[in-house]
């Protein structure tokens, strides 16, 4: 198929530009390509969402008068905030490593 024009066959390292992002390795393959191109933006959005979730958790605790149901919902919000913060830190770490390589 590619021998007709006498050129070399395309490989995955030379055709990455067709898909919009360079080849990735390791855990970075878990991130969607459109998100990988804007890691710092998505990390900031996750940090903002985490701050909102912490605020919701605190409002739930205060508004619920520390009942068992309020503590449960607040714990749910705070666990989601911790997940959001950890994903943001992971994405910022990847972005920092990618910036150091270039």
KOLPADREN-409509 format. One record per residue: y, z, x of N, C-alpha, C in turn; residue number from 1; residue in three letters. Coordinates in nm, 4 decimals. Last residue first. Layout:
N
[[Y Z X] [Y Z X] [Y Z X] NUM ALA]
...
***
This chain:
102
[[1.9625 2.7493 1.0700] [2.0409 2.6252 1.0780] [2.1566 2.6392 1.1733] 102 UNK]
[[1.8472 3.0003 1.0746] [1.7728 2.8890 1.1356] [1.8590 2.7650 1.1543] 101 UNK]
[[2.0173 3.1606 0.9323] [2.0041 3.1850 1.0761] [1.9329 3.0712 1.1463] 100 UNK]
[[1.9807 3.0755 0.6721] [2.1106 3.0493 0.7348] [2.1018 3.0704 0.8866] 99 UNK]
[[1.7249 3.1705 0.6241] [1.7470 3.0255 0.6215] [1.8790 2.9916 0.6892] 98 UNK]
[[1.7703 3.4443 0.6319] [1.6817 3.3825 0.7312] [1.7034 3.2330 0.7388] 97 UNK]
[[1.9385 3.4709 0.4098] [1.9863 3.5120 0.5420] [1.9010 3.4480 0.6518] 96 UNK]
[[1.7723 3.3893 0.2039] [1.8926 3.3125 0.2317] [1.9475 3.3451 0.3701] 95 UNK]
[[1.5828 3.5943 0.2158] [1.5415 3.4558 0.2413] [1.6629 3.3712 0.2766] 94 UNK]
[[1.7487 3.8111 0.1467] [1.6787 3.8085 0.2755] [1.6323 3.6689 0.3126] 93 UNK]
[[1.8224 3.7396 -0.1108] [1.9254 3.7458 -0.0070] [1.8638 3.7469 0.1320] 92 UNK]
[[1.5701 3.7618 -0.2352] [1.6367 3.6320 -0.2273] [1.7468 3.6311 -0.1219] 91 UNK]
[[1.5280 4.0396 -0.2057] [1.4328 3.9440 -0.1481] [1.4984 3.8072 -0.1323] 90 UNK]
[[1.7401 4.1432 -0.3535] [1.7310 4.1721 -0.2105] [1.6378 4.0746 -0.1405] 89 UNK]
[[1.6696 4.0451 -0.6063] [1.7956 4.0024 -0.5442] [1.7929 4.0280 -0.3941] 88 UNK]
[[1.4316 4.1834 -0.6507] [1.4293 4.0373 -0.6406] [1.5563 3.9845 -0.5746] 87 UNK]
[[1.5379 4.4443 -0.6612] [1.4432 4.4089 -0.5547] [1.4313 4.2578 -0.5397] 86 UNK]
[[1.7046 4.4333 -0.8876] [1.7620 4.4612 -0.7555] [1.6670 4.4203 -0.6433] 85 UNK]
[[1.5090 4.3841 -1.0852] [1.6170 4.2888 -1.0633] [1.6804 4.3082 -0.9259] 84 UNK]
[[1.3555 4.6175 -1.0677] [1.2959 4.4864 -1.0409] [1.4006 4.3812 -1.0115] 83 UNK]
[[1.5476 4.8048 -1.1454] [1.4892 4.8126 -1.0111] [1.4229 4.6805 -0.9730] 82 UNK]
[[1.5904 4.7191 -1.4084] [1.7003 4.7125 -1.3112] [1.6469 4.7183 -1.1684] 81 UNK]
[[1.3409 4.7774 -1.5204] [1.3864 4.6379 -1.5162] [1.5008 4.6206 -1.4166] 80 UNK]
[[1.3548 5.0533 -1.4933] [1.2499 4.9793 -1.4217] [1.2872 4.8318 -1.4122] 79 UNK]
[[1.5683 5.1068 -1.6657] [1.5826 5.1362 -1.5228] [1.4744 5.0681 -1.4398] 78 UNK]
[[1.4668 5.0312 -1.9177] [1.5849 4.9650 -1.8630] [1.5966 4.9863 -1.7119] 77 UNK]
[[1.2529 5.2160 -1.9327] [1.2278 5.0722 -1.9389] [1.3452 4.9945 -1.8797] 76 UNK]
[[1.3915 5.4560 -1.9312] [1.3007 5.4256 -1.8202] [1.2686 5.2765 -1.8161] 75 UNK]
[[1.5185 5.4305 -2.1756] [1.5996 5.4343 -2.0539] [1.5137 5.4033 -1.9323] 74 UNK]
[[1.2978 5.4462 -2.3473] [1.3765 5.3230 -2.3410] [1.4628 5.3180 -2.2147] 73 UNK]
[[1.2170 5.7120 -2.2850] [1.1265 5.5980 -2.2678] [1.2017 5.4666 -2.2568] 72 UNK]
[[1.4398 5.8606 -2.3578] [1.3966 5.8621 -2.2177] [1.3040 5.7444 -2.1899] 71 UNK]
[[1.4382 5.8115 -2.6315] [1.5512 5.7649 -2.5508] [1.5141 5.7606 -2.4035] 70 UNK]
[[1.1996 5.9417 -2.7032] [1.2149 5.7985 -2.7281] [1.3277 5.7400 -2.6431] 69 UNK]
[[1.2582 6.2055 -2.6366] [1.1480 6.1357 -2.5693] [1.1595 5.9847 -2.5864] 68 UNK]
[[1.6142 6.2574 -2.5981] [1.4890 6.2673 -2.6717] [1.3818 6.1869 -2.5981] 67 UNK]
[[1.8757 6.2725 -2.4945] [1.7604 6.3028 -2.4087] [1.6323 6.3283 -2.4878] 66 UNK]
[[2.0524 6.1618 -2.6792] [2.0451 6.3078 -2.6629] [1.9192 6.3514 -2.5892] 65 UNK]
[[2.1040 5.8965 -2.6830] [1.9819 5.9424 -2.7477] [1.9581 6.0912 -2.7353] 64 UNK]
[[2.3316 5.8567 -2.5314] [2.3385 5.8376 -2.6760] [2.2172 5.8903 -2.7495] 63 UNK]
[[2.2327 5.9035 -2.2720] [2.3404 5.9868 -2.3263] [2.3443 5.9772 -2.4785] 62 UNK]
[[2.0296 5.7061 -2.2485] [2.0020 5.8486 -2.2251] [2.1064 5.9383 -2.2900] 61 UNK]
[[2.1719 5.4724 -2.3057] [2.0583 5.5114 -2.3891] [2.0256 5.6589 -2.3721] 60 UNK]
[[2.3528 5.4693 -2.0970] [2.4026 5.4811 -2.2346] [2.2903 5.5243 -2.3288] 59 UNK]
[[2.1721 5.4324 -1.8843] [2.2531 5.5543 -1.8928] [2.3083 5.5764 -2.0334] 58 UNK]
[[2.0686 5.1798 -1.9473] [1.9806 5.2957 -1.9354] [2.0568 5.4261 -1.9476] 57 UNK]
[[2.2976 5.0225 -1.9368] [2.2264 5.0375 -2.0635] [2.1321 5.1575 -2.0613] 56 UNK]
[[2.3519 5.0474 -1.6604] [2.4467 5.0972 -1.7602] [2.3816 5.1174 -1.8961] 55 UNK]
[[2.1277 4.9160 -1.5607] [2.1488 5.0580 -1.5283] [2.2457 5.1203 -1.6282] 54 UNK]
[[2.1796 4.6608 -1.6646] [2.0607 4.7347 -1.7083] [2.0708 4.8833 -1.6761] 53 UNK]
[[2.4117 4.5925 -1.5232] [2.4169 4.6025 -1.6691] [2.2977 4.6833 -1.7201] 52 UNK]
[[2.3018 4.5851 -1.2667] [2.4089 4.6814 -1.2964] [2.4204 4.7012 -1.4476] 51 UNK]
[[2.1241 4.3725 -1.2973] [2.0741 4.5059 -1.2657] [2.1769 4.6135 -1.2959] 50 UNK]
[[2.3005 4.1607 -1.3364] [2.2098 4.1987 -1.4455] [2.1526 4.3385 -1.4223] 49 UNK]
[[2.4160 4.1572 -1.0809] [2.4996 4.1855 -1.1985] [2.4129 4.2285 -1.3170] 48 UNK]
[[2.1893 4.0870 -0.9328] [2.2566 4.2150 -0.9064] [2.3438 4.2537 -1.0259] 47 UNK]
[[2.1367 3.8341 -1.0387] [2.0375 3.9404 -1.0555] [2.0990 4.0783 -1.0295] 46 UNK]
[[2.3661 3.7008 -0.9519] [2.3421 3.7134 -1.0953] [2.2410 3.8246 -1.1222] 45 UNK]
[[2.3217 3.7126 -0.6762] [2.4381 3.7814 -0.7339] [2.4225 3.8004 -0.8846] 44 UNK]
[[2.0950 3.5511 -0.6602] [2.0866 3.6918 -0.6200] [2.2037 3.7707 -0.6774] 43 UNK]
[[2.1970 3.3072 -0.7392] [2.0985 3.3724 -0.8249] [2.0815 3.5194 -0.7872] 42 UNK]
[[2.3683 3.2622 -0.5198] [2.4226 3.2693 -0.6555] [2.3258 3.3427 -0.7471] 41 UNK]
[[2.1877 3.2510 -0.3056] [2.2909 3.3553 -0.3087] [2.3511 3.3716 -0.4483] 40 UNK]
[[2.0280 3.0236 -0.3670] [1.9722 3.1583 -0.3618] [2.0780 3.2674 -0.3735] 39 UNK]
[[2.0210 2.7477 -0.4466] [2.1358 2.8342 -0.4745] [2.0935 2.9807 -0.4728] 38 UNK]
[[1.7811 2.6263 -0.3927] [1.9021 2.5634 -0.3383] [2.0259 2.6502 -0.3553] 37 UNK]
[[1.6029 2.7760 -0.5387] [1.6011 2.7886 -0.3927] [1.7267 2.7288 -0.3301] 36 UNK]
[[1.6373 2.6841 -0.7939] [1.6857 2.8182 -0.7629] [1.6945 2.8378 -0.6114] 35 UNK]
[[1.5215 2.4375 -0.7735] [1.6617 2.4426 -0.8144] [1.7204 2.5804 -0.7890] 34 UNK]
[[1.2531 2.5128 -0.6982] [1.3407 2.4378 -0.6074] [1.4878 2.4440 -0.6457] 33 UNK]
[[1.1556 2.8548 -0.7623] [1.1757 2.7184 -0.8103] [1.2737 2.6445 -0.7184] 32 UNK]
[[0.9568 3.0431 -0.5441] [1.0897 3.0234 -0.6016] [1.1032 2.8773 -0.6434] 31 UNK]
[[0.7185 3.0391 -0.4131] [0.7204 3.0983 -0.5467] [0.8528 3.0755 -0.6183] 30 UNK]
[[0.7612 2.9511 -0.1601] [0.7081 2.8540 -0.2548] [0.7061 2.9075 -0.3968] 29 UNK]
[[0.8270 3.1679 -0.0110] [0.9381 3.0909 -0.0667] [0.8900 2.9852 -0.1644] 28 UNK]
[[0.6017 3.2714 0.1060] [0.6408 3.3258 -0.0233] [0.7548 3.2472 -0.0878] 27 UNK]
[[0.5245 2.9772 0.2929] [0.4998 3.1165 0.2573] [0.5434 3.1536 0.1171] 26 UNK]
[[0.7820 2.7271 0.3130] [0.6555 2.7864 0.3531] [0.6448 2.9279 0.2981] 25 UNK]
[[0.9084 2.4126 0.1988] [0.9176 2.5564 0.2178] [0.7811 2.6106 0.2540] 24 UNK]
[[1.0883 2.1113 0.2615] [0.9611 2.1813 0.2421] [0.9751 2.3288 0.2763] 23 UNK]
[[1.4165 2.0888 0.1025] [1.3239 2.0738 0.2147] [1.1923 2.1457 0.1874] 22 UNK]
[[1.4976 1.9258 -0.2055] [1.4938 2.0466 -0.1234] [1.3914 2.0279 -0.0126] 21 UNK]
[[1.4933 1.6812 -0.3391] [1.6149 1.7588 -0.3382] [1.6120 1.8857 -0.2561] 20 UNK]
[[1.2981 1.4913 -0.3413] [1.2856 1.5989 -0.4392] [1.4046 1.6940 -0.4349] 19 UNK]
[[1.3625 1.3240 -0.1364] [1.3442 1.2659 -0.2685] [1.3427 1.3739 -0.3766] 18 UNK]
[[1.3596 1.4716 0.0932] [1.4897 1.4436 0.0363] [1.4774 1.3819 -0.1025] 17 UNK]
[[1.1002 1.4724 0.1856] [1.1470 1.5882 0.1094] [1.2780 1.5605 0.0392] 16 UNK]
[[0.9767 1.2817 0.3408] [1.0179 1.2431 0.2057] [1.0685 1.3608 0.1237] 15 UNK]
[[0.8888 1.3769 0.5808] [0.9960 1.2778 0.5844] [1.0448 1.2396 0.4465] 14 UNK]
[[0.6881 1.5555 0.5261] [0.8030 1.6043 0.6028] [0.9175 1.5044 0.6058] 13 UNK]
[[0.4929 1.4143 0.3934] [0.5667 1.5152 0.3175] [0.6882 1.5661 0.3943] 12 UNK]
[[0.5329 1.0685 0.4939] [0.4626 1.1965 0.4909] [0.5487 1.2983 0.4165] 11 UNK]
[[0.4868 0.7204 0.4555] [0.5688 0.8404 0.4380] [0.4827 0.9660 0.4344] 10 UNK]
[[0.3683 0.5128 0.7160] [0.3448 0.5718 0.5845] [0.4293 0.6982 0.5714] 9 UNK]
[[0.5864 0.2776 0.8827] [0.4950 0.3921 0.8809] [0.4779 0.4476 0.7393] 8 UNK]
[[0.5892 -0.0766 0.8015] [0.6507 0.0519 0.8321] [0.5482 0.1643 0.8297] 7 UNK]
[[0.4862 -0.3152 0.7162] [0.4680 -0.2796 0.8555] [0.5297 -0.1468 0.8947] 6 UNK]
[[0.4799 -0.3837 0.4561] [0.6064 -0.4060 0.5253] [0.5994 -0.3649 0.6716] 5 UNK]
[[0.2109 -0.3276 0.3939] [0.2665 -0.4596 0.3667] [0.3959 -0.4851 0.4423] 4 UNK]
[[0.1237 -0.0691 0.4179] [0.1064 -0.1560 0.5340] [0.1685 -0.2928 0.5133] 3 UNK]
[[0.1316 0.0788 0.1916] [0.2495 0.0842 0.2766] [0.2385 -0.0097 0.3972] 2 UNK]
[[-0.1187 0.0000 0.0818] [0.0000 0.0000 0.0000] [0.1252 0.0000 0.0863] 1 UNK]
***
